[in-house]
Amino acid sequence: MSDPFAVIEATWPAAALHRAGPWLVREGRGGGKRVSAATAAGDWQAADIALAEAAQASLGQDLLFMLRPDDAALDATLETQGYRIVDPVVILAAPLAALAGAPPPMTTFPIWPPLAIMHDIWAEGGIGAGRQAVMARVSGPKTAILGRINDRAAGTAFVALHEQTAMLHALHVLPGQRRQGIAAHMMRAAALWAQDQGAQRFSVVVTSANTAALALYASLGMTIVGHYHYRMR
């Protein structure tokens, strides 16, 4: 399987990447924490944290670090400097064949570029222009999935490919259309699209607090393969 963090970087890319001493600082431009966080990219000392902070301040961004499993020392140091944990995240994956069953006819449609109604559905779910711009900058294979139920557009999602792993992002179903299976149909449609692109694995990232999404992904045979969290001050 591809490095899950490389898959995240490729399928949900920052607007720009900046080096600040031993740090890689992402320029998010409103695209969310994943594209706005700093990460260690070399040997660091506690005093070097100020370099990342200055770079983020110059970009008008929050003071935010992404902590991966190998970052235990940095995690502890940030805690001593008053950074609090926010949004623990898990990475889930499954072999593509486990998800690629066909959804019911006329319930899902792979479409790129997205239709206006898809932009509206994302916006209603808090996935605004900044996050939609992230999708537009993905350079590899990508598509959006429109979900349809009860004769109306019901949800949308974004999926992109890195090497042989597809990753789904920005899945949102309208509140009045939930608990009718459309999210699972959209996941399967995304997996079928990825299969056509030559992918072998399918993955998602979700906050640990999103129990409904975790239950959906588990029902589709996906298991946790990684985790990370943020610290913010």
C-alpha positions in Angstrom: 0.0 0.0 0.0 1.2 3.5 -0.7 2.3 5.7 2.2 -1.1 7.0 3.5 0.4 10.4 4.2 1.7 10.7 0.6 -1.8 9.7 -0.6 -3.3 12.5 1.6 -0.8 15.1 0.3 -1.4 14.1 -3.4 -5.2 13.9 -3.2 -5.8 16.9 -1.0 -2.9 19.2 -1.8 -1.9 22.5 -0.2 -1.9 25.6 -2.4 1.8 26.0 -1.7 4.6 24.4 0.4 7.1 26.5 2.3 10.3 25.5 4.2 10.9 27.2 7.5 14.1 25.7 8.9 13.3 22.1 9.7 9.6 22.5 9.1 7.3 22.1 6.0 4.6 24.7 6.3 1.5 24.2 4.1 -0.4 27.2 2.7 -4.0 26.3 2.9 -5.9 29.4 1.6 -9.1 28.3 3.5 -8.8 24.6 2.5 -8.8 23.2 6.1 -6.3 21.9 8.6 -4.9 19.2 6.4 -3.5 21.8 4.0 -2.6 24.4 6.6 -0.5 22.5 9.1 3.2 22.4 9.7 5.1 19.1 9.9 8.7 18.2 10.8 10.9 17.8 7.7 14.3 17.5 9.4 16.0 17.5 12.8 14.6 20.2 15.1 15.1 21.8 18.4 12.4 23.3 20.6 13.6 26.8 19.7 12.9 26.0 16.0 9.2 25.9 16.7 9.3 29.7 16.5 10.3 29.4 12.8 7.2 27.5 11.9 5.1 30.0 14.0 6.5 32.9 12.1 5.9 31.3 8.7 2.3 30.5 9.6 1.8 34.0 10.9 3.1 35.5 7.7 0.5 33.4 5.8 -2.3 34.6 8.1 -2.9 31.0 9.4 -3.4 29.5 12.8 -0.5 28.1 14.7 -1.1 24.5 13.7 1.0 21.3 13.6 0.1 17.8 12.3 1.5 15.1 14.5 2.1 11.7 12.9 2.9 8.4 14.7 6.7 9.1 14.6 6.3 12.6 16.1 6.0 11.6 19.8 8.9 13.9 20.8 7.4 16.9 18.9 4.0 16.1 20.3 5.4 16.3 23.9 7.3 19.5 23.2 4.3 21.2 21.7 2.3 20.3 24.8 4.8 22.0 27.0 4.5 25.2 24.8 0.7 25.4 25.3 -0.5 23.6 22.2 -3.7 21.6 22.7 -4.8 18.5 20.8 -7.5 19.0 18.2 -9.3 16.7 15.8 -7.6 13.3 16.2 -8.0 11.6 12.8 -7.9 7.9 11.7 -7.0 6.7 8.2 -9.0 3.7 7.0 -8.4 1.5 3.9 -9.6 -1.7 2.2 -8.7 -3.6 -0.9 -10.7 -2.1 -3.7 -12.4 -5.3 -4.6 -14.1 -5.2 -1.1 -16.0 -2.0 -2.0 -16.5 -2.1 -5.8 -19.9 -3.7 -6.0 -22.3 -1.8 -8.3 -24.7 0.6 -6.7 -28.3 0.6 -7.8 -28.9 2.1 -11.2 -29.3 5.9 -11.5 -28.2 6.5 -7.9 -24.6 7.7 -8.6 -22.8 9.6 -11.3 -19.1 10.2 -11.6 -18.7 13.8 -12.9 -15.8 16.1 -13.5 -15.9 19.1 -13.3 -18.6 19.1 -10.7 -22.1 20.5 -11.5 -23.4 23.6 -9.8 -25.7 21.5 -7.7 -22.7 19.6 -6.4 -21.0 22.8 -5.4 -24.2 23.9 -3.6 -24.4 20.6 -1.7 -20.8 20.8 -0.5 -21.3 24.4 0.6 -24.4 23.4 2.6 -22.2 20.9 4.4 -19.5 23.5 5.2 -17.2 22.5 2.4 -16.9 25.9 0.9 -14.9 27.6 -1.8 -11.5 27.1 -0.1 -12.0 23.3 0.2 -13.5 23.1 -3.3 -10.4 24.8 -4.6 -8.3 22.0 -3.1 -10.1 19.6 -5.3 -9.5 21.7 -8.4 -5.7 21.7 -7.8 -5.3 17.9 -7.7 -3.2 17.1 -10.7 -3.7 13.3 -10.9 -6.8 11.3 -11.8 -9.9 12.6 -9.9 -13.6 12.8 -10.1 -16.6 13.9 -8.1 -19.5 11.6 -7.3 -23.1 12.8 -7.4 -25.6 10.8 -5.3 -29.3 10.7 -6.3 -32.2 9.3 -4.3 -35.9 10.1 -4.2 -35.6 11.7 -7.6 -33.3 14.4 -6.4 -29.6 15.2 -5.9 -28.8 14.0 -2.4 -25.1 14.1 -1.9 -21.7 14.5 -3.4 -18.1 13.4 -2.7 -14.6 13.8 -4.2 -12.1 11.0 -5.0 -8.6 11.1 -6.4 -5.8 8.7 -7.1 -2.2 8.5 -6.0 -0.2 5.6 -7.3 -2.5 2.6 -6.7 -4.5 4.0 -3.9 -7.7 6.1 -4.2 -8.8 8.4 -1.4 -12.2 9.7 -0.8 -12.7 13.2 0.6 -15.6 15.7 1.2 -18.5 13.2 1.4 -21.6 15.1 2.2 -25.3 13.9 2.1 -28.1 16.4 2.6 -29.8 16.0 6.0 -33.2 15.1 4.6 -31.7 12.3 2.5 -29.6 10.5 5.1 -30.1 6.9 6.5 -31.3 5.6 3.1 -28.0 4.1 1.9 -26.9 6.8 -0.5 -23.5 7.4 1.2 -22.7 3.7 0.8 -23.8 3.8 -2.8 -21.5 6.8 -3.4 -18.6 5.0 -1.8 -19.1 2.0 -4.1 -19.4 4.3 -7.1 -16.1 5.9 -6.1 -14.5 2.5 -5.8 -15.7 1.4 -9.2 -14.3 4.6 -10.7 -11.0 4.0 -9.0 -10.9 0.4 -10.2 -11.3 1.7 -13.8 -8.2 3.9 -13.1 -6.1 0.9 -12.1 -6.2 1.4 -8.3 -6.0 -1.5 -5.9 -6.7 0.2 -2.5 -9.4 2.5 -1.3 -8.9 4.9 1.6 -10.6 7.7 3.6 -9.7 9.9 6.5 -12.2 10.8 9.2 -12.1 12.4 12.7 -12.3 9.9 15.5 -15.3 11.8 16.8 -17.4 11.0 13.6 -18.9 7.8 14.8 -21.5 7.7 12.1 -18.9 7.8 9.3 -16.7 5.2 11.1 -19.7 2.9 11.3 -20.3 3.3 7.6 -16.7 2.7 6.6 -16.6 -0.4 8.9 -19.7 -1.8 7.3 -17.9 -1.6 3.9 -15.0 -3.6 5.2 -12.6 -0.7 5.8 -10.1 -1.0 8.7 -7.9 1.5 10.5 -4.4 1.7 9.0 -3.0 4.9 10.5 -3.8 7.9 12.6 -2.7 11.5 13.3 -3.8 14.5 15.2 -3.2 18.2 15.3 -2.0 20.6 17.9 -3.1 24.2 17.9 -2.4 27.3 19.9 
